[in-house]
Amino acid sequence: MTDGGGRRRRAFIGSFTAAGGPGIVTAAVAARGGALIALSSVDGVPDPSYLALAPGGNTLYAVSETAQGAVAAYRVSGPRPERVGPAVPVGGQEPTHLSVFAGHVLTANYGSGSVTAVPVRADGTLAPAPSGVLRHTGSGPHTRRQQGPHAHQVQPDPSGRWAVSVDLGTDSLRVCALRDGALELHREIALRPGSGPRHLAFHPGGGYAYVLNELTPTVTVCRWDAENGSLKPLTEAQVLPGAPAGDAYPSGIVAAPDGRFVWTATRGEDVLSTFAVEGAELRLIGTVPCGGHWPRALAESEGFLYVANERSGDVSWYAVDPATGLPRHEGSLRVPAASCVIFD
């Protein structure tokens, strides 16, 4: 269960406490086989649905996906996470995602359609108030889901110069820069009306971004220009081999570290999809069952794919075939209302 330097590898799993989740679960990662072994759990904030590690891995940040919306910091250098300082309100409702960017923690606030920047002190703790909230505007044609903006993710680009927010309600991506502690809109990119973009993953080479759409089960391939901070939609690929029986609800997306494959999760069908990367195109290779019910998030770590199955309450892991990219189910760890998994 150790890395090359003798340090034990760990996974951190977020969950919805309002649905019976234990909060933040820490698990050891087996050196062979990728299995997760639960070590501890903490429930310091309600609904820590998404997590991110600071550079260096000593501090963990968690959203509190509630109507008030907050972010909390935990020291993870010891055997179990220890919260440092109070949770900081983010000035937005129902934050669903966070990331670390340019000395700040950024949160995507789904309920209020905004993105918040919270300053990080030198010791990794959070400043008591956000330095800026960037409010999205707009809507989309889906009458129930797109009456207003719904920021679902905010993600730094591979160059570290830009942050990209993904808005399900406005069918758009926003490229932002951080200046004087505040996020400034650099460029907004429109996607197909009604697509409902949810999450994106960058190709490790930095030239493409793959945008997973929730309202239509597709991935939009975009060319990414880090020099100019611009995204250009190129093609769309279906995440399922046939038409879904109902709403499909795609959720998570991740690109392989070597750039050869992309994987997505689809909650309505309880499947993982594997794509081959072929230049500016994605080719669907096949789908496999997700190992549970309602796969909310995906992660890749050292040749294994991990999926947080929210409604069945588990995190399943898969060995990835290096030739085909297809995942093979290996095991599961019980985590009620699991919502995400990340690795140190």
JOQUI-V220834 format. One record per residue. N is the residue number from 1. OMEGA is omega in radians with two decimals (* if undefined). D_FIRST is the distance of its C-alpha to the first C-alpha in Angstrom with 1 decimal. Layout:
n=N omega=OMEGA d_first=D_FIRST
n=N omega=OMEGA d_first=D_FIRST
//
This chain:
n=1 omega=-3.10 d_first=0.0
n=2 omega=3.01 d_first=3.8
n=3 omega=-3.07 d_first=7.0
n=4 omega=3.14 d_first=10.1
n=5 omega=3.12 d_first=11.2
n=6 omega=3.14 d_first=8.6
n=7 omega=3.13 d_first=7.9
n=8 omega=3.09 d_first=5.1
n=9 omega=-3.12 d_first=5.9
n=10 omega=2.96 d_first=8.3
n=11 omega=3.04 d_first=11.1
n=12 omega=-3.01 d_first=14.6
n=13 omega=3.06 d_first=17.1
n=14 omega=-3.14 d_first=20.8
n=15 omega=3.11 d_first=23.5
n=16 omega=3.14 d_first=27.2
n=17 omega=3.13 d_first=28.1
n=18 omega=3.11 d_first=31.7
n=19 omega=3.10 d_first=30.6
n=20 omega=3.13 d_first=28.6
n=21 omega=-3.10 d_first=25.3
n=22 omega=-3.06 d_first=23.3
n=23 omega=3.12 d_first=23.2
n=24 omega=3.13 d_first=19.9
n=25 omega=2.99 d_first=16.8
n=26 omega=3.14 d_first=13.4
n=27 omega=2.98 d_first=10.4
n=28 omega=3.12 d_first=6.7
n=29 omega=3.14 d_first=5.5
n=30 omega=-3.12 d_first=4.4
n=31 omega=3.08 d_first=4.2
n=32 omega=3.08 d_first=7.7
n=33 omega=3.05 d_first=10.0
n=34 omega=-3.08 d_first=8.9
n=35 omega=3.06 d_first=9.4
n=36 omega=3.12 d_first=9.6
n=37 omega=-3.06 d_first=9.8
n=38 omega=3.13 d_first=12.5
n=39 omega=-3.07 d_first=12.5
n=40 omega=3.02 d_first=15.9
n=41 omega=3.07 d_first=18.8
n=42 omega=-3.12 d_first=21.7
n=43 omega=-3.03 d_first=25.0
n=44 omega=3.09 d_first=26.7
n=45 omega=3.12 d_first=28.5
n=46 omega=3.03 d_first=29.8
n=47 omega=3.05 d_first=28.4
n=48 omega=-2.93 d_first=25.5
n=49 omega=3.11 d_first=25.5
n=50 omega=-3.02 d_first=24.0
n=51 omega=3.03 d_first=21.6
n=52 omega=3.11 d_first=21.1
n=53 omega=3.03 d_first=19.3
n=54 omega=3.00 d_first=21.5
n=55 omega=-3.06 d_first=21.3
n=56 omega=2.99 d_first=18.9
n=57 omega=-3.12 d_first=16.8
n=58 omega=-3.12 d_first=18.2
n=59 omega=3.12 d_first=20.5
n=60 omega=3.09 d_first=20.1
n=61 omega=-3.11 d_first=23.4
n=62 omega=2.96 d_first=24.4
n=63 omega=2.90 d_first=27.7
n=64 omega=-3.01 d_first=29.8
n=65 omega=-3.12 d_first=31.4
n=66 omega=-3.14 d_first=34.6
n=67 omega=3.11 d_first=38.3
n=68 omega=3.08 d_first=38.2
n=69 omega=-3.12 d_first=35.1
n=70 omega=3.05 d_first=32.9
n=71 omega=-3.11 d_first=29.7
n=72 omega=3.13 d_first=27.6
n=73 omega=3.11 d_first=25.2
n=74 omega=3.00 d_first=22.3
n=75 omega=-3.07 d_first=20.7
n=76 omega=3.10 d_first=16.8
n=77 omega=3.12 d_first=16.3
n=78 omega=-3.07 d_first=16.1
n=79 omega=3.11 d_first=14.2
n=80 omega=-3.14 d_first=16.2
n=81 omega=3.09 d_first=18.4
n=82 omega=-3.09 d_first=21.9
n=83 omega=3.12 d_first=24.8
n=84 omega=-3.14 d_first=26.9
n=85 omega=3.13 d_first=30.5
n=86 omega=3.00 d_first=32.2
n=87 omega=-3.07 d_first=31.6
n=88 omega=3.06 d_first=33.8
n=89 omega=-3.08 d_first=36.2
n=90 omega=3.13 d_first=36.0
n=91 omega=3.11 d_first=39.6
n=92 omega=-3.05 d_first=38.8
n=93 omega=2.98 d_first=38.1
n=94 omega=3.06 d_first=35.0
n=95 omega=-3.08 d_first=32.6
n=96 omega=-3.05 d_first=30.3
n=97 omega=3.01 d_first=28.2
n=98 omega=3.11 d_first=27.4
n=99 omega=3.13 d_first=26.3
n=100 omega=-3.01 d_first=26.4
n=101 omega=2.98 d_first=29.3
n=102 omega=3.08 d_first=31.4
n=103 omega=3.13 d_first=30.7
n=104 omega=2.89 d_first=31.1
n=105 omega=3.11 d_first=29.3
n=106 omega=3.07 d_first=31.1
n=107 omega=3.01 d_first=31.5
n=108 omega=-3.03 d_first=33.2
n=109 omega=-3.02 d_first=35.5
n=110 omega=-3.02 d_first=36.3
n=111 omega=-3.10 d_first=39.0
n=112 omega=3.11 d_first=41.1
n=113 omega=-3.10 d_first=40.4
n=114 omega=3.07 d_first=39.4
n=115 omega=-3.05 d_first=36.7
n=116 omega=3.02 d_first=36.1
n=117 omega=3.09 d_first=35.0
n=118 omega=-3.12 d_first=33.8
n=119 omega=3.08 d_first=33.7
n=120 omega=3.09 d_first=30.6
n=121 omega=-3.10 d_first=31.5
n=122 omega=3.14 d_first=30.2
n=123 omega=3.11 d_first=27.8
n=124 omega=3.12 d_first=26.3
n=125 omega=-3.05 d_first=28.4
n=126 omega=3.01 d_first=30.8
n=127 omega=-2.99 d_first=34.6
n=128 omega=-3.13 d_first=36.6
n=129 omega=3.10 d_first=38.2
n=130 omega=3.11 d_first=37.6
n=131 omega=3.12 d_first=39.4
n=132 omega=3.06 d_first=40.4
n=133 omega=3.10 d_first=40.5
n=134 omega=-3.07 d_first=41.4
n=135 omega=3.08 d_first=43.1
n=136 omega=3.03 d_first=43.3
n=137 omega=3.08 d_first=46.5
n=138 omega=-3.12 d_first=47.6
n=139 omega=3.13 d_first=47.2
n=140 omega=-3.04 d_first=47.0
n=141 omega=-3.14 d_first=48.9
n=142 omega=-2.94 d_first=46.7
n=143 omega=-3.08 d_first=48.8
n=144 omega=-3.00 d_first=46.2
n=145 omega=-3.00 d_first=43.1
n=146 omega=3.09 d_first=44.7
n=147 omega=3.10 d_first=47.4
n=148 omega=-3.10 d_first=45.8
n=149 omega=3.09 d_first=42.8
n=150 omega=3.11 d_first=39.2
n=151 omega=-3.07 d_first=36.6
n=152 omega=-3.12 d_first=33.4
n=153 omega=2.95 d_first=31.1
n=154 omega=-2.90 d_first=31.3
n=155 omega=3.03 d_first=29.3
n=156 omega=3.05 d_first=29.6
n=157 omega=-3.07 d_first=30.5
n=158 omega=-3.13 d_first=28.6
n=159 omega=-3.10 d_first=31.2
n=160 omega=-3.12 d_first=30.7
n=161 omega=-2.99 d_first=34.5
n=162 omega=2.94 d_first=34.8
n=163 omega=-3.11 d_first=33.5
n=164 omega=3.07 d_first=34.3
n=165 omega=-3.08 d_first=35.0
n=166 omega=-3.04 d_first=35.2
n=167 omega=-3.13 d_first=38.0
n=168 omega=-3.05 d_first=38.4
n=169 omega=-3.06 d_first=41.9
n=170 omega=-3.13 d_first=43.5
n=171 omega=-3.09 d_first=42.2
n=172 omega=3.03 d_first=41.3
n=173 omega=3.12 d_first=38.8
n=174 omega=3.07 d_first=39.5
n=175 omega=-3.04 d_first=38.6
n=176 omega=2.98 d_first=38.6
n=177 omega=3.12 d_first=38.6
n=178 omega=-3.13 d_first=38.0
n=179 omega=-3.13 d_first=41.1
n=180 omega=3.08 d_first=41.8
n=181 omega=-3.12 d_first=38.9
n=182 omega=3.07 d_first=40.4
n=183 omega=3.09 d_first=39.4
n=184 omega=3.12 d_first=42.3
n=185 omega=3.09 d_first=42.9
n=186 omega=-3.11 d_first=43.2
n=187 omega=3.03 d_first=43.6
n=188 omega=-3.09 d_first=43.5
n=189 omega=3.14 d_first=42.9
n=190 omega=2.99 d_first=44.4
n=191 omega=-3.08 d_first=42.7
n=192 omega=-3.14 d_first=44.6
n=193 omega=3.12 d_first=46.3
n=194 omega=-3.11 d_first=44.6
n=195 omega=3.10 d_first=41.3
n=196 omega=-3.13 d_first=39.4
n=197 omega=-3.06 d_first=36.6
n=198 omega=-3.11 d_first=33.4
n=199 omega=3.02 d_first=30.5
n=200 omega=3.02 d_first=30.1
n=201 omega=3.09 d_first=27.6
n=202 omega=2.96 d_first=28.5
n=203 omega=-3.11 d_first=28.3
n=204 omega=3.08 d_first=26.1
n=205 omega=3.06 d_first=29.3
n=206 omega=-3.05 d_first=30.9
n=207 omega=-3.11 d_first=34.0
n=208 omega=2.97 d_first=33.5
n=209 omega=-3.12 d_first=32.5
n=210 omega=-3.04 d_first=31.9
n=211 omega=3.12 d_first=33.4
n=212 omega=-3.10 d_first=32.6
n=213 omega=-3.08 d_first=35.8
n=214 omega=-3.04 d_first=35.7
n=215 omega=2.93 d_first=39.5
n=216 omega=-3.01 d_first=39.8
n=217 omega=-3.11 d_first=36.9
n=218 omega=2.93 d_first=36.6
n=219 omega=3.05 d_first=34.7
n=220 omega=3.08 d_first=37.0
n=221 omega=-3.14 d_first=36.2
n=222 omega=2.98 d_first=37.4
n=223 omega=-3.11 d_first=38.0
n=224 omega=3.11 d_first=36.6
n=225 omega=-3.09 d_first=38.6
n=226 omega=-3.13 d_first=36.8
n=227 omega=-3.09 d_first=39.9
n=228 omega=-3.12 d_first=42.1
n=229 omega=-3.07 d_first=39.6
n=230 omega=3.06 d_first=40.8
n=231 omega=3.11 d_first=39.6
n=232 omega=3.08 d_first=41.7
n=233 omega=-3.08 d_first=41.2
n=234 omega=-3.05 d_first=41.6
n=235 omega=3.02 d_first=40.8
n=236 omega=3.10 d_first=39.4
n=237 omega=3.09 d_first=37.4
n=238 omega=3.14 d_first=37.3
n=239 omega=-3.13 d_first=33.9
n=240 omega=-3.12 d_first=35.4
n=241 omega=3.11 d_first=37.4
n=242 omega=-3.14 d_first=40.2
n=243 omega=3.12 d_first=41.7
n=244 omega=3.14 d_first=39.8
n=245 omega=3.11 d_first=41.6
n=246 omega=3.07 d_first=41.5
n=247 omega=-3.02 d_first=39.7
n=248 omega=3.13 d_first=36.4
n=249 omega=2.95 d_first=34.6
n=250 omega=-2.99 d_first=32.1
n=251 omega=-3.01 d_first=29.3
n=252 omega=3.11 d_first=26.3
n=253 omega=3.12 d_first=26.1
n=254 omega=3.09 d_first=23.6
n=255 omega=3.11 d_first=24.2
n=256 omega=-3.14 d_first=22.0
n=257 omega=3.12 d_first=20.9
n=258 omega=3.05 d_first=23.3
n=259 omega=-3.06 d_first=26.0
n=260 omega=-3.06 d_first=26.9
n=261 omega=2.98 d_first=26.2
n=262 omega=3.12 d_first=26.5
n=263 omega=3.05 d_first=25.4
n=264 omega=3.04 d_first=27.1
n=265 omega=3.12 d_first=27.0
n=266 omega=-3.00 d_first=30.3
n=267 omega=-3.09 d_first=30.7
n=268 omega=-3.14 d_first=34.1
n=269 omega=-3.12 d_first=33.2
n=270 omega=-3.11 d_first=29.6
n=271 omega=2.93 d_first=28.5
n=272 omega=3.14 d_first=26.3
n=273 omega=3.12 d_first=28.4
n=274 omega=3.11 d_first=27.5
n=275 omega=2.93 d_first=29.8
n=276 omega=3.09 d_first=30.4
n=277 omega=-3.13 d_first=31.3
n=278 omega=-3.07 d_first=34.8
n=279 omega=3.13 d_first=36.1
n=280 omega=-3.12 d_first=37.5
n=281 omega=2.93 d_first=37.0
n=282 omega=3.11 d_first=34.3
n=283 omega=3.13 d_first=34.8
n=284 omega=3.12 d_first=33.5
n=285 omega=-3.13 d_first=31.8
n=286 omega=3.11 d_first=31.2
n=287 omega=3.06 d_first=29.7
n=288 omega=3.06 d_first=27.3
n=289 omega=-3.04 d_first=27.0
n=290 omega=3.12 d_first=24.5
n=291 omega=3.13 d_first=23.2
n=292 omega=-3.09 d_first=25.0
n=293 omega=3.06 d_first=27.9
n=294 omega=3.14 d_first=28.5
n=295 omega=-3.02 d_first=25.6
n=296 omega=-3.04 d_first=25.9
n=297 omega=3.13 d_first=23.2
n=298 omega=3.00 d_first=21.0
n=299 omega=3.06 d_first=18.1
n=300 omega=3.09 d_first=16.6
n=301 omega=3.01 d_first=13.2
n=302 omega=3.06 d_first=12.5
n=303 omega=3.09 d_first=14.8
n=304 omega=3.09 d_first=14.3
n=305 omega=-3.10 d_first=16.8
n=306 omega=-3.13 d_first=16.5
n=307 omega=3.07 d_first=19.7
n=308 omega=-3.13 d_first=20.7
n=309 omega=-2.96 d_first=23.5
n=310 omega=-2.97 d_first=25.7
n=311 omega=3.03 d_first=28.3
n=312 omega=3.03 d_first=26.3
n=313 omega=3.12 d_first=23.8
n=314 omega=2.95 d_first=20.4
n=315 omega=-3.14 d_first=17.7
n=316 omega=3.09 d_first=17.5
n=317 omega=-3.02 d_first=15.4
n=318 omega=2.94 d_first=17.0
n=319 omega=-3.10 d_first=16.4
n=320 omega=3.07 d_first=19.0
n=321 omega=-3.06 d_first=21.5
n=322 omega=-3.13 d_first=21.9
n=323 omega=-3.05 d_first=25.6
n=324 omega=-3.05 d_first=26.7
n=325 omega=-3.09 d_first=24.1
n=326 omega=3.14 d_first=24.4
n=327 omega=3.09 d_first=21.5
n=328 omega=-3.06 d_first=20.8
n=329 omega=-3.10 d_first=19.7
n=330 omega=-3.10 d_first=16.6
n=331 omega=-3.12 d_first=16.2
n=332 omega=3.03 d_first=16.8
n=333 omega=3.14 d_first=15.9
n=334 omega=3.04 d_first=19.1
n=335 omega=-3.11 d_first=20.0
n=336 omega=3.08 d_first=23.8
n=337 omega=-3.13 d_first=25.4
n=338 omega=-3.06 d_first=22.3
n=339 omega=3.08 d_first=23.4
n=340 omega=3.06 d_first=20.7
n=341 omega=3.09 d_first=17.0
n=342 omega=-3.04 d_first=15.8
n=343 omega=3.08 d_first=12.7
n=344 omega=* d_first=12.3
//
